């Protein structure tokens, strides 16, 4: 009987040790996957925040400036001889009065 109990106890220890190793492996795998998920979400949040900031700044800039020519880098002048996309004195005064 003593030999059988010793053998069963040894098998039990081996089984528990294997389960422990497997649980440690799964825990590390879970942490890695969770860390990647959080990092991806943080990257996405930062990207969306940057996009919102750019959109907000573009809207604010567009509000306080003349319209920009649709052709990038165009130097086309308007009827009053100003370069398209330049800021008017009126806009600057309004911006300063509003604290911007």
Beta strands, then each sheet from edge to edge (+ up, - down):
end
